Amino acid sequence: MQTNQLRQSCAFTGHRPARFSFGYDESDERCAALKKLLREQIEALIAEGVTDFYTGMALAVDQWAAETVLEIKKTNPAVRLTAVLPYEGQANAWTVEQRERYFETLAACDEVVTLQARYTPSCMFKRNRYMVDRSGILLAVYDGGEKGGTAYTVKYARQKHRRVIVIDPDALTVK
């Protein structure tokens, strides 16, 4: 991938709802504040010239970021969103409401890439590497823990010398 393309692209990573103090409650003011900060960072990246975004479409951060990009895309058609699915059945075990939201978002994406047909223990890591490899920037909602997919993805992005922007979901700060 060319340097200019990397500079104009951003991947998202972040924790699942269970890791947040508000859990699955998106009406909680802490969730609203986190989503607002995420939007501000996405808007700032677009102002810098970022046009291409990658989401893994997992619950919480991936989907919030995707929905934000799609909302911005309504008034800025230069913005593109690619969903990178680790395997075909990613949403199979989710609730009906979660699956409906997932498929509605997928339908609005510019591109959907499915990396493999079935789940394997490494498929989520494969998806995260795929997104980082195609992005110059990683926007992470990350609490600094050393275990899990978000920690792995942040570490991988840093190894690849990508710009990493971290939103601390508890302190609501950006580093």
N, C-alpha and C positions, 0 to 999 in steps of 0.2 A: 504494500500500500504506500502511496506517495506521501511525503511529509505534509504537503498542503491538505490532503484529504484527512490525515490524522488530526491536524490542527483544527479542522472544521467538524470533528466528530467527538461525541461524548457517550459513554456507557454509564448505566446506573447500577448501583448495588445497594443493598440495605437489608436490615433485619426483618424477620417475619413478625406478625402482630404479637405473638406470645412474648417477645423480647422487650416490648415497650411497656411502660408503666400503665398505659391506658388500654393495653391489649387490643381487642378487636373493636373497641368503641370509638368510631370515627367522629362521633359527636362531641367527644371530650375536648375541652379547650386546649389541652396539651397536643392532641393530634392536629387540631386546626392550626396551632402555632407552628408545628413541624411542617405541615403541608405548605403554609405560607412561606416559610423560609426556603423550602425546596423550590417553590415557584420563583422566588426572588433569585435564587442561584441559576435556575434554568434561563430566566430572562436576561441575567447578566451575561451568561455564556452566549446567548443569541446576539446580544449587543456587541460581543467581541468577534462575532462572525461564525459561530458554531451553527451549523445547519442540520447536521445528521445526528440522530440520537438512537441508541440501542437499549432495549429493555428486555430483561429475561422473563417478564410477565409473572413473576412469583407474587404471592399475596403481599400486600402492604406497599412498601417503597417502590418496587418495580411498577406496580399498577398505578400508584399515585403519580409517579413521574410520567408514565405513559399518558394518563388522562390530562395532565398539565400540558404536555407537548401537543397533544391533539387539540386542546382548547386554544392554545396559542396559534396553531396551524390554521385555524379558521380565519385569522386576520393576517397571517404571514405564511403564504403558501410555499415559500422557499424552504421552510422547515420540513424535515422528513423524519419519520419514525419507523424503525425496523424492530419487530419482535423476534427474539431468538429463543425458540423453545428447545429445551433440552431433550424432550421426547414427546411423542404424539399425545400421550395420555396425561400430561402434566396436571390437568384440572379434574381428572376422573374422581378423586376422593373428596373433592370440595363440595360445599353445600350448593344447592340449586342456585341460590342468589349469587354466590361467588362465581359459579360457572357462567351464569348469564352475563355478569359484568366482564368476565374474562373474554368471552366470545364476542361481545359487543365491541370491546376495545380492539381485539384482533382484527375485526372486520374493518375498522377505521385506519389501521396501519398501512403505510405505503408498501411494506414488504413483510412477509412472515417467513422465517427460516426455521425449519425443524431439523435438528441435527441427527436424530435417530428415531427409529420406530418404537423401541421399548426402553423402559427404565433400566439403568445399570447403576451400580454404586458411584461411578465416576461421572455420570452424565451432567450433573449440575456444575461440576468443576470445568468440564469440557465447554459448556455453554458460557461460563464466565470468562474463560480464556479466549474463546471466539470473539466475544464482545470487546475485551481489552485489546486484543490483537488488531482490531479494526478502529480503535479509538485513540485519540491523543489525550483525552481527558477522562478521568473516572470521577463521577460525582457519587459519593458514598454517604449514606446515613448509617453511621458506625459509632458504637459506644466504646471502642478501644479494646474490646475483649480479644483474646488470642485464639479463640476457637470458633469454628463455623465458616460458612461459605463467604460471608462478608469479609471476615478477617483474611481468609485465603485470597480473595479477589483484590483487596487493598494491597496485600503483600506482593501479589503477582504483578499488579500495575506498577508498583514502585520498582520491582526488579526489571521491568520493561522500560523504565525511565519515562513513564507517563506522568502527566500532571494529575495529582490526586487532590480533590477538594473533599473535605470531610465535614459533614454536619453532625455535631454531637446531639443525639436525640433527647438527652436529658437536660443538658445545659443550654440547648438551642444556640450554640455558637458554631462558627464556621472557621475551619483551619485550612 
